[in-house]
Amino acid sequence: MDFAFHYKVENRKSIFLLPLICPLQRSANILTIKRYLCKSAVPHFCSPLKTNMNTIQDCKVELHNSATNSNNEIIKIEKACEIKKVCVEIPKFSAYDVLVRTCEVAITGSDIHVYEHGSANSANISLGHDATGIIEATGNCIHNLRRGDRVVMESCLSCGICEFCKRGVYNVCKNIIYNGFLIKYQVHPADLCYKLPDTLEMSEATLTNTLAQGCQAVFKAHITPTTNVLIMGSSAIAVASAFCAQAIGAKHVAFACTMPTTLVSIHEDFDFDYICYDAHGDYCEILEGIFCTFHDWPDVVINCSINERTMNIAVMCLRPCGTCVLTECESEGACFNALDVLMKNIRIIPSFRSKNMFATAIHLINSGRAPMNKMIAAKYQWSNIEQAFAAAQSESNCGYKKVIIQCAED
């Protein structure tokens, strides 16, 4: 607060002040702080010469003809497998937010978890984190987006004031919350909305977050054109990781897991090699299969199915000075050979969520190097949302494809 006060008194409009203030716009749970600071600092998407910071207030705009409180439905799941549609008021938004009309939402693992178990605290549960939409209205200070723009939203809202946000790793923010888009109209910070190219379909763009998490894992491994990459698992993020590794020129990318049907599907759709092993099989046979596939040992393992077996396979098959990136957990604990890690000088690196990867993911999809459209299992209308969740639940148990809900009724 002292910093903002100094800025106000001295009337200094230095660009170096902006990174300390801008992250505060990201989170709805610090709205009071945001409105205090917005009178003393200029966000990165504002024009300091044209914006009157003393007149900022909740924006009142003319909405889409069909936008009324009676048809702004939101999805609630209080009991297992019981989906309710509840009408809520169209949210108000500040000068730094946009109002988004949700178009398409991909059902994620967290959505399925709530669907399977229900949530007694449904008022604070936000569903639908992978979504695209159309800008319906913008706040007073937004100049890079306008009504009618197609966008994909990064739903993870960091606080901007914890030590991790200040270090730039907002993906591990202590106070992180999520904005859900299983609702017809939603308010979102403008700096977390990414405008889509005209050539990119909304359905494909809905899977941007999945690809962003795969990109995060790949970039942490420092892959080069001479790198052999083994992907452990067959989830959507595993396939997205393979797309990114191939796009940046990895020498050879292959999958390894215990699901033969899924591996065959990945091979037929994307032409990736694979090693299918028995969950209780001999380690020597598994390692022989990996070596025969690469004609060498892998330099990088991206583990999208962390458990005791996959960790031991990764440690044993990696070349000395290799890298194991941990991305998705199948179990909370995993016992593996620490001596191998030490003697082979293996780097073990976690990759949790993603940060600053949406622009890269959008580029890969739009360029055709990440064919995310092939990862769409089915699309369902808003009126058939029960069938959509049932299909997504089935798909999550056996495959890597996503089910998409089209929120805009025909």
Secondary structure, 3 states (H helix, E strand, C coil): CHHHHHHHHHCCCCHHHHHHHHHHHHCHHHHHHHHHHCCCCCCCCCCCCCCCHHHCCCCCCCCCCCCCHHHCEEEEEEECCEEEEEECCCCCCCCCEEEEEEEEEECCHHHHHHHHHCCCCHHHCCCCCEEEEEEEEECCCCCCCCCCCEEEEECEECCCCCHHHHCCCHHHCCCCEECCCCECEEEEEHHHEEECCCCCCHHHHCCHHHHHHHHHHHHHCCCCCCCEEEEECCCHHHHHHHHHHHHCCCCEEEEEECCHHHHHHHHHHHCCEEEECCCCCCHHHHHHHHHHHHCCCCCEEEECCECHHHHHHHHHHCCCCCEEEECCECCCCCCCCHHHHHHCCCEEEECCCCCCCHHHHHHHHHCCCCCHHHHEEEEEEHHHHHHHHHHHHHHHHHCCCEEEEECCCC
